[in-house]
Amino acid sequence: MALELTDSNFQTEVLDSEKLSVIDFWAEWCGPCRAIGPVIEELSKEYDGKVKIGKVNVDHNPQLSINYGITSIPAILFVKNGQVVDKLVGAQPKANFVKKIEAHI
């Protein structure tokens, strides 16, 4: 299951981690966000132990959205060693996520 990331645990779970982190910025009211939700969950199972996969609810964690310039959701950030190394915006097929993950692990 994807990690629930918040303003308070983001530093520890993502920025201090040596693993690649895939972060889905989403909201309950966002249709495309709900559409990719199952894909994010599948990826969290498939890459369990290799990649951290988490979700940030933008309504509950506005500071993270501001910090990363999230203006459109769903926005998926790929973070490694505390730095954003890649980004996808909008609903995407699973293959696009897999390609980005494989390029960065």
N, C-alpha and C positions, 0 to 999 in steps of 0.2 A: 504494500500500500504506500502511496506517495506520502512523504512527510508533510505535515502542516507547518509551513514556515511563517514566522511572525517577526515583527520589529524586534522583539526581545531575543529570539533564538537564531536569527539570521547570521550573526557574526560567528557563533560557535559552529552551527551546522554547515554553513556554506563557505564563508570567507576564510575560516581557520582550517578547512578541510583540504587535504591533498588530492582527494578524488575529484573527478569532474562532477559538477552539480548541474542538473537541468531543472530550471525553475519556471513553472507555469504561473504567470500573473493572470488572474481570472476574477470573475464576479458571478454571483448566482443569477443575476438578471441577464447575463450575456449568453445568447443562443450559441454562437460559435464556440464559446468557452465550454459549454455543456457538451457540445458535439465532440470536442477532442478529449474530454475528461476520461472516457474509457481507454483511449490510446495512451494517455499518460499513465493510467493504472497498469496497463499491459506492460509498458516499458519499465515501470518500477519493479515488476515481478521478473521480467527477463534480464534486467541488469542488476538485480539485487546483489549487493556485496561489491559490485564493480563501479557503479555510478550512483550518486545520490540524486533522487528525483523527488521534487517537492512542489508544493503549490502555495502561492501567496494570494490570499483574498484581498484585492485592492481596496475594498470598502472597509475592511477591518485593519489594514496595515498601510495607511496612506503615505507614511514616511518612506517606506521602501520604494513605492511607485515614484515618488518625487526624486529620491536618490538616483534611481536608474532611468529617469526620463521616460517613464511609461505613459504614453498618451493614447494608446490604442490597445485593446485587449481582444483576444488572447495574445499575449506577448510571451515568448519563451526565450529565456536567457540561458546561455551555456557558460558557466563560470568555472575556471580552473585556477588554482593558486591565488584566489582572491580577485582575479581579473575576469571581466567579461571577454570571452574569446569568440563568441558567435551569438546570433540572435535570429529568431523566426517570429514573424508577426502574422496573425490571422490563422484561421483553421487550416491545417495542413494534413496531407496523408501521412500515415505512419512511416512510410519509407523515407520521407524527408527528415524525420527525427532520427531515425536509425543512421542515416548517412552522416548527419552532423555529429552524433554521439561517437560513431566509429572513427571519425576523423580526429577526435580530440582525446580519446582514451589511450 
